[in-house]
Amino acid sequence: MKVVAKYPDIYKAHIVQGLLENEGIECEIINENLPFLGMGVAGFDVRIVVREEDYDRAKEILAANDDLN
């Protein structure tokens, strides 16, 4: 698994997860609960990971939806 995006809050991460899954890319949200525990602390970003083989396509999808970056 490879990190394709990082967000400071879980809400945007869930939107991106739905976008990627609608495009047929399986992904996971990592550190889902940490922003609530360490709000405002550097290093507590929510991460979205995808399989290595889906990484480039996922980046293209996110680039095409640049309001989510």
N, C-alpha and C positions, 0 to 999 in steps of 0.2 A: 504494500500500500504506500501511496505517495501523497503528500500534502499538496492539494491543488489550490486551496484558499484558506485565509485566516480572517476572522472577524472578532470584534470586541464584544459582540452580543449574540445570543443564541437565536434571536428572531430572524436576523438576516441569514444566518447559517441555515435555518430551516427552509427559508425561501429558496436558497441556492440548492439545497439538497433536493427539493421538489423539482426544480428546474432540470437538474442533471438526471434525476430518475425518470422524468418524463421523456428525456432524450435517450433512455435505455442504458444509462451509466449508473452502475451500482456505486454507492458511496456511503461513508459513515461519518458521523460527527464525533469528534474526539474532544475531550475536555468540556463536555456539555454543561456540567454543573459548576465548573471553576469560576466563571465570571461572577456568579452570585456570591461565591466565597471570597473572591479577591478583587472585587469591583475597583477599577482604577489602578490596579497593580500591573506593571509591565510583565509580560510573559504569560498571562492568563488568557490568551486568545483562544477562541473556539476554532478548531481546525476541521476542515473537510478533507477526507482522504478518499482516493480512488485507486483502482488497480493500475499498475504500471502501464498496461496496454491501453488504458482509457485516458491517461493523463493528457496527452496532446489534444485529443478531441474535447475533453472537459475544459481545457484552457481556451480553446477556440470558442466554445459555447459561452464561457464567462466573458470573453473579450467582446463577443457580439451583444452582450447584455451589460455593457460597461457601467450602467447605473448600479450594478450589484457589486462592483469592485471597490 
